[in-house]
Every structure is written in structure tokens, then in C-alpha cells.
């Protein structure tokens, strides 16, 4: 399978791992991810995180594996480590984070239809998951459970210095990375100002690949977003055939039509 939400590369004595997508996407779960790491038998792991999160059970499983492995684990937050990605980040023996990167914590949620008894059971399960998350954050920071629960309830965002001050990360670096969170605003109840200023805009679209990404950020599924690209719709600027402004208007109109009819 070519589509993965992670990339693993063995570089001599260090296993470099990138998680720069939604965790659990493309039908690839934590078991597949962990299996690939096990096959490398690495003594040192360098994990790069830029993810808005994903499947919470996958996040917990990856955290537990990395935390209990014999390898030395260095975590580098290179944009955003939100939701389940922030859980994985806590597995680092050393956690590095630039000043303009962000950690985000929130309480787990689920979309579920059922009767009152089924929904009560679901709520109880969510409380159990929340308690697991609190324990993970507590092990790293030593913070009181009540304080951590309050952070999860409020959807808390921390930049590098705030995260270091509260004990979530070990070192604040000088790397500039805030723009790497661009286009993820639909996944959160709120965004820090530094990220809100970097929302994905139609003016950033120049290729079919970028158009697919734009449609996915707008709310289309991966399959539906691929449809225009599969029909080879060329949205690149071409001054000889069509004005750039008209191209932007055509793209916006097509996007609105796809969202309306999905």
C-alpha cells in the first residue's frame, strides 16, 4: 500500500520516522506502524510530528509501544502535535519543540447514533479514555489530574515556551515552523492566532495535487477530492489562455458545487 500517514527511513544507527498526516488514515492502523518499527530493530528513534491527530486508540497504542521500547526516542514537534499526536509526543525520552509550534489537548469525542443506554455506555467509555490521556500527560509533567482535565475540557493550545514551562517538552528550539499547520482549522473548535492567520486559501492552489488538498480541507472525502484530479482538470495559471482571476473563480465555483452535491 502506497498511501500511509507515516514514513520510516533507516539512517545508519537512527530510525527516522515522520508522522505528518492524520493518524490511522488510509486504513493503516497502529499495528502496521508498530510492525514496521519492530522489523528495523532500531536502537535510536527520531520521530518528527506534524499532525492534527486522528484515531485515539492508535495514538495510545503507539505511545505505549514507543514508551516501553528499548530504543532511545527523540521527538521533534515540527508544526502541530494535536489530539492523539500529542499523546504520541509524550513517548519521547527527549521532546524538542520550536517556539512557534503547538501542542493541543482536548477531551475525546465520538460521532454515534443510538438509544439512551447505548449513548450512556459511549459516554462512560469516553471518560475512561480521557482518564488514560490524563495519566499519560501526568507521567510527563507531574501536573495534577484536575488541572489536566481542565486543559482537555477547554481544548488547550501551547506554544513552545508554554509547553516547556508546563513540563510537556524538554527543549525549545529556534526552528520556524508555524505555517506547517496550514489548512487544518476545520479539525478544531478554535485556533491560536498564529495558525488562524495561515488558513489554506484558494490563492495557494496552483496544481491538481494542491486542488485535491484544498478540497479535502474544505470537507470532501479523499475519494471525492480525487475525482476532479482523475478527470485531469488543469487548474494551473496560464496567461495565454485564461486570466488568473477567472481561474480562481472557476475553482471556487467547482468547489462549492462539489460540497453542495456530496
C-alpha positions as CSV (number, residue, x, y, z in Angstrom):
1,X,0.0,0.0,0.0
2,X,1.5,3.3,-1.1
3,X,-0.8,5.6,1.0
4,X,0.4,5.9,4.6
5,X,0.2,8.6,7.2
6,X,3.8,8.0,8.2
7,X,7.2,7.5,6.7
8,X,10.0,5.3,8.1
9,X,13.6,5.5,7.0
10,X,16.6,3.7,8.5
11,X,19.6,6.0,8.5
12,X,22.5,4.1,9.9
13,X,22.1,4.0,13.6
14,X,19.0,6.1,13.8
15,X,15.5,5.2,12.6
16,X,13.8,8.4,11.3
17,X,10.0,8.4,11.5
18,X,7.7,11.1,10.1
19,X,4.1,11.4,11.2
20,X,2.8,14.3,9.1
21,X,-0.8,13.3,8.4
22,X,-3.9,12.0,10.1
23,X,-3.1,9.1,12.4
24,X,-5.0,5.9,11.2
25,X,-5.8,7.3,7.8
26,X,-5.9,5.2,4.6
27,X,-7.0,2.1,6.5
28,X,-3.5,1.8,8.0
29,X,-3.6,1.3,11.8
30,X,-1.2,1.4,14.6
31,X,-0.4,-2.4,14.3
32,X,1.0,-1.8,10.8
33,X,3.1,1.1,12.0
34,X,4.4,-0.7,15.0
35,X,5.2,-3.8,12.9
36,X,7.4,-1.8,10.6
37,X,9.3,-0.3,13.5
38,X,9.8,-3.7,15.1
39,X,11.3,-5.1,11.9
40,X,14.0,-2.4,12.0
41,X,15.3,-3.3,15.5
42,X,16.5,0.2,16.0
43,X,18.5,1.4,19.0
44,X,17.6,5.0,18.4
45,X,14.4,6.5,17.0
46,X,14.0,10.1,15.9
47,X,10.3,11.0,15.5
48,X,9.1,14.1,13.6
49,X,5.5,15.1,14.3
50,X,3.2,17.5,12.4
51,X,-0.3,16.0,12.7
52,X,-3.7,17.3,13.8
53,X,-4.3,13.9,15.4
54,X,-6.6,11.0,14.4
55,X,-7.6,7.7,15.9
56,X,-7.2,7.9,19.7
57,X,-6.7,4.2,20.1
58,X,-3.9,4.2,17.6
59,X,-2.3,7.1,19.4
60,X,-2.4,5.3,22.7
61,X,-1.0,2.1,21.2
62,X,1.9,3.9,19.5
63,X,2.6,5.8,22.7
64,X,2.7,2.6,24.7
65,X,5.0,0.8,22.2
66,X,7.5,3.7,21.9
67,X,7.5,4.3,25.7
68,X,8.2,0.7,26.5
69,X,10.7,0.0,23.7
70,X,14.4,-0.4,24.3
71,X,15.2,2.3,21.8
72,X,16.1,5.9,22.8
73,X,13.3,8.0,21.5
74,X,13.7,11.7,20.4
75,X,10.5,13.5,19.5
76,X,10.6,16.7,17.4
77,X,7.3,18.7,17.1
78,X,7.8,20.4,13.7
79,X,4.5,22.1,13.4
80,X,1.5,20.8,15.3
81,X,1.1,17.8,17.6
82,X,-2.6,17.9,18.3
83,X,-5.1,15.5,19.9
84,X,-3.7,11.9,19.5
85,X,-0.5,13.2,18.1
86,X,0.2,15.0,21.4
87,X,-0.2,11.6,23.1
88,X,2.5,10.1,20.8
89,X,4.7,13.0,21.5
90,X,4.8,12.2,25.3
91,X,6.6,8.9,24.4
92,X,9.9,10.8,23.8
93,X,12.8,10.4,26.2
94,X,13.6,13.9,24.9
95,X,10.9,16.2,23.4
96,X,12.0,19.1,21.3
97,X,9.7,21.9,20.0
98,X,10.2,25.2,18.3
99,X,8.7,28.3,19.9
100,X,6.1,28.7,17.1
101,X,5.0,25.1,17.0
102,X,2.0,24.0,19.0
103,X,0.7,21.1,21.2
104,X,-3.0,20.8,21.5
105,X,-5.0,18.8,24.1
106,X,-8.8,18.2,24.1
107,X,-11.2,15.6,25.5
108,X,-12.0,12.6,23.3
109,X,-15.2,12.7,21.3
110,X,-17.2,10.4,19.0
111,X,-20.0,10.6,16.5
112,X,-22.6,8.0,17.4
113,X,-26.3,7.3,16.9
114,X,-28.1,5.1,19.3
115,X,-30.6,4.9,22.2
116,X,-30.1,6.3,25.6
117,X,-28.5,3.2,27.1
118,X,-26.0,2.9,24.2
119,X,-25.1,6.6,24.4
120,X,-24.5,6.3,28.2
121,X,-22.2,3.4,27.6
122,X,-20.4,5.5,25.0
123,X,-20.1,8.4,27.4
124,X,-18.6,6.1,30.0
125,X,-16.1,4.8,27.5
126,X,-15.1,8.4,26.6
127,X,-14.5,9.1,30.3
128,X,-12.2,6.1,30.5
129,X,-10.3,7.2,27.5
130,X,-10.0,10.7,29.0
131,X,-8.5,9.2,32.2
132,X,-6.0,7.3,30.1
133,X,-4.9,10.5,28.4
134,X,-4.7,12.4,31.7
135,X,-2.4,9.6,33.1
136,X,-0.1,9.9,30.0
137,X,0.2,13.7,30.4
138,X,0.7,13.4,34.1
139,X,3.6,11.0,33.8
140,X,5.4,13.5,31.7
141,X,4.5,16.7,33.5
142,X,3.7,15.7,37.1
143,X,0.7,18.1,36.9
144,X,-2.4,17.5,39.0
145,X,-5.2,15.4,37.4
146,X,-7.7,18.2,37.9
147,X,-5.5,20.7,36.0
148,X,-5.1,18.3,33.1
149,X,-8.8,17.5,32.9
150,X,-9.5,21.3,32.8
151,X,-7.0,21.6,29.9
152,X,-8.7,18.8,28.0
153,X,-12.1,20.3,28.6
154,X,-11.0,23.7,27.2
155,X,-9.1,22.5,24.1
156,X,-5.8,23.9,25.2
157,X,-3.1,25.1,22.8
158,X,0.5,25.6,23.9
159,X,3.4,27.1,22.0
160,X,7.0,26.0,22.6
161,X,7.7,28.1,25.7
162,X,4.4,27.5,27.3
163,X,4.7,23.7,26.7
164,X,8.3,23.8,28.2
165,X,7.2,25.8,31.2
166,X,4.4,23.3,32.0
167,X,6.7,20.3,31.5
168,X,5.3,18.9,28.3
169,X,8.5,19.4,26.3
170,X,12.2,19.4,27.3
171,X,13.8,21.9,24.9
172,X,12.6,24.9,22.8
173,X,14.4,25.3,19.5
174,X,14.7,28.2,17.1
175,X,13.2,26.5,14.1
176,X,10.4,28.4,12.3
177,X,7.5,26.1,11.5
178,X,4.1,27.6,12.3
179,X,3.0,27.6,8.6
180,X,3.2,23.8,8.6
181,X,-0.2,23.7,10.3
182,X,-1.9,25.5,7.4
183,X,-5.3,24.3,6.3
184,X,-6.2,22.3,9.5
185,X,-8.6,24.8,11.0
186,X,-11.7,22.6,10.3
187,X,-10.5,20.0,12.8
188,X,-10.6,22.2,15.9
189,X,-13.0,24.3,17.9
190,X,-10.5,27.2,18.0
191,X,-7.1,28.1,16.7
192,X,-4.2,30.1,18.1
193,X,-3.8,33.5,16.2
194,X,-0.5,32.4,14.7
195,X,-2.3,29.4,13.0
196,X,-5.5,31.2,12.2
197,X,-3.5,33.6,10.1
198,X,-2.3,30.6,8.0
199,X,-5.6,29.2,6.9
200,X,-5.5,27.5,3.5
201,X,-6.7,29.9,0.8
202,X,-7.7,29.4,-2.8
203,X,-4.9,31.6,-3.9
204,X,-2.5,28.9,-2.7
205,X,-3.8,26.4,-5.3
206,X,-1.7,26.0,-8.4
207,X,-1.7,22.3,-9.3
208,X,-4.1,19.4,-9.3
209,X,-2.4,18.0,-6.2
210,X,-2.9,21.3,-4.3
211,X,-6.5,21.4,-5.6
212,X,-7.2,17.9,-4.1
213,X,-5.7,19.0,-0.8
214,X,-7.8,22.2,-0.9
215,X,-11.0,20.2,-1.5
216,X,-10.1,17.8,1.4
217,X,-9.6,20.7,3.7
218,X,-12.9,22.2,2.6
219,X,-14.7,19.0,3.7
220,X,-14.7,16.5,0.9
221,X,-13.6,12.9,1.4
222,X,-10.3,11.7,-0.1
223,X,-12.2,9.8,-2.8
224,X,-14.4,12.7,-3.8
225,X,-11.5,15.1,-3.7
226,X,-9.6,12.9,-6.1
227,X,-12.4,12.9,-8.7
228,X,-11.5,16.2,-10.3
229,X,-7.9,15.2,-10.5
230,X,-8.7,11.9,-12.1
231,X,-10.5,13.8,-14.8
232,X,-7.3,15.8,-15.4
233,X,-8.8,19.2,-14.6
234,X,-5.9,21.6,-15.2
235,X,-6.1,24.5,-12.8
236,X,-2.7,25.9,-13.3
237,X,-2.4,29.5,-14.3
238,X,-2.0,30.1,-18.0
239,X,-1.9,33.7,-19.0
240,X,-2.1,32.8,-22.7
241,X,-5.5,31.0,-22.4
242,X,-7.4,32.3,-19.4
243,X,-7.0,35.1,-16.9
244,X,-5.8,34.1,-13.4
245,X,-8.8,35.8,-11.7
246,X,-11.2,33.7,-13.8
247,X,-9.4,30.5,-12.9
248,X,-9.8,31.3,-9.3
249,X,-13.5,31.9,-9.8
250,X,-13.9,28.6,-11.7
251,X,-12.1,26.7,-8.9
252,X,-14.3,28.3,-6.2
253,X,-17.4,27.5,-8.2
254,X,-16.4,23.9,-8.7
255,X,-15.6,23.5,-5.0
256,X,-18.9,24.9,-3.9
257,X,-20.7,22.6,-6.4
258,X,-18.9,19.5,-5.1
259,X,-19.6,20.4,-1.5
260,X,-23.3,21.1,-2.2
261,X,-23.8,17.8,-4.1
262,X,-21.7,15.4,-2.0
